[in-house]
Structures are given as structure tokens and as C-alpha cells.
């Protein structure tokens, strides 16, 4: 019923956050990693939505072929091989070769939801799927245990 109405149930939007100690001084909050425990049904809904979205993006060739993360049949080994092929091609062609490596750790925590929804709309994610994701992202809550 959630997908057919474009609404994510509010009772599934509550994450229980547990701080897990990493290392060093236990008095520093930065030495703890938050782990969010979500309701089982929330995870099931997320998985179904993810599979449908990934399939839509793949079938419509929306993702850049150079993107390897979070895609079926693509691995870090494929990414490294792609990089090496580009480096070798550049060197053999006596071209300059430049690589930039970014650490996007905690990037998901910084995603601006309105921008994400706008970009997905531009990619053709509309209707009930867009409504459902909008509902999923809004009014989320958490409690620390």
C-alpha cells in the first residue's frame, strides 16, 4: 500500500541510534561511530525501492559508465582496471595523465534532499516513485539508546 499511495509510513521513520566506541579517549564524542537501527519493514521497503530505482537508472542509461560504486556487475577491481587502461592509453599517446581521488566519507549525511529530488525528477523519476521518496526523506526522527 505504501508504494501505491506514494507514502512512506511515519512509524517506520524512527531510527534508534547507538553510539559505538572506535578508539582512543572514550570521553570524546568524535571517538564514537553512530549506528542507526531501522525497523525491519523499513529496510524491506528501502530494498524494494532501491532495486526498482537502480533498474530504472540502468535500463535508461542514466548513470555515467565511469561510475562503479553501488552498481551491479561492477567492482572496485573494474574501477582500478579502468583507471589503469586510461593511464596506459594516455602515456602511450604521450598525453598528460591526471587522476583525482576524493574521499567522500560521510557524504550521504550531507546530501541536500531537495537537490536530490530535483535531480531524480530530471532523470525521469516522477509520479508515485517521486512522491514515495519525498515522503521517505521528510520528517524522519531518531532516538539515542
N, C-alpha and C positions, 0 to 999 in steps of 0.2 A: 504494500500500500504506500510506503514511503516514496518509491520511485514513480509510481503512477500519479502521485499528487505533487511531486516536486518539493516535498517537505522532509527534512531530516528530524526525527523525533527529539524533542528537547531533553527528554530523560536520558538520552544516550550521549549528551554533550558534556557530561561531567567527568573530568579526568581526576583520578586520585594520584597525586604526585608524592613520590617517595624519594628523599634525598639519599643518594648512595655515596659513601665516602670513597675518594680516589686515592689520595696520598698526602703526605706531609702533615701540616698542622690542622688538627680536627676543629680548631676554633675559627678557621677562616671559611666563610661560606663558599668561596671560589674553589675550595678543595672538595666540593660535593657536586655530583652529577645528578640532575633531576631525571627521574624515570616516571613517565606518565603511564598509569594503568587505566585503560579504557574498558568499558563494558564489552563483553564478548560480541553481542549483537552489533555494536558499533563497528567493531573490526570486520565483521562479516559484510556489513553494508559498504564499508570502505573498500574491501577487496573486490566486491562486485562492481562498484563504480570504477575503480582503478582499471580492472580488466576491460570494461567497456570503453573507457576513455583511451587507454593505450591502444586498443584495437582500432578505434576511430582515427587516432593520430597516425598510426602505421598505415592503415588502408588508404588514407588520403594523402600520404607522403608529406605530412606537415612538419615532421621533425627533421632537423638537419642530419644528413647522412654521417656527419662527423661526430654526432652525439652517440656515446657508447653507454653512458650510465643509465640505469633503470630501463633498459630495453631488452626484450627477448632476443636470444641468439647473438648477443654482443657482450663482450667481456673486456676486462682490463687488458688482457693479452691482445685482443683485437685492436684496442686503442694504442698500445705500445707498438704493435706491428705497423699500424697506420702512420704513426709518428716516424718510425724508422724508415719506412718507404718514402715519406716526404723529405726527410733529411738526405737520404741517399740520392733521390732524384735531384734535389737542389744542388748537392755537391757535385754530382756528375755533370750537371748543366752549368757549373761554375756560377751559381747564383748564391746570393746571401741567404742564409738559413736562420730563422728566428723562431724561438719557441718561448711561450709564456705559460707558466704554471701558476694556477691560482688555488689557494686553499679556501674553499667555500664552506668551511665547517660552521655549523650553526646558521647556515644560510636560510634554511626552512623557517627558522624563528623570526626572520626579518622580512619575509615575503609580505608585500602590501596586497591585501586581499582584493581591493577594488581594481588594482592594476592587473592582477592575475585573472580576475573575472572578465575584464575588458579584453585582454589578450585571447582568452579562450573563446569569447564571442567572435572576435576577428577571425579565429581559426574555424569557426562554424559550430562551436559547441553552444547550442541555443535550446530554447524550449524547456521541457521538463528537466533535462540534464543540467542546464544552467541554473534553473530555479533550485534544484536539489543541492547543487554545490554552494550556491549562495546561502541557502538555509543551513547547510553543514558548517559553513565558516562563521556564521553570525551567532552572537550570544552564547559563546562557549564559556564554561566555568571549570574551575579546578579547586581542589582542596588538598592540603598537605596532611599526610598521615605520618 
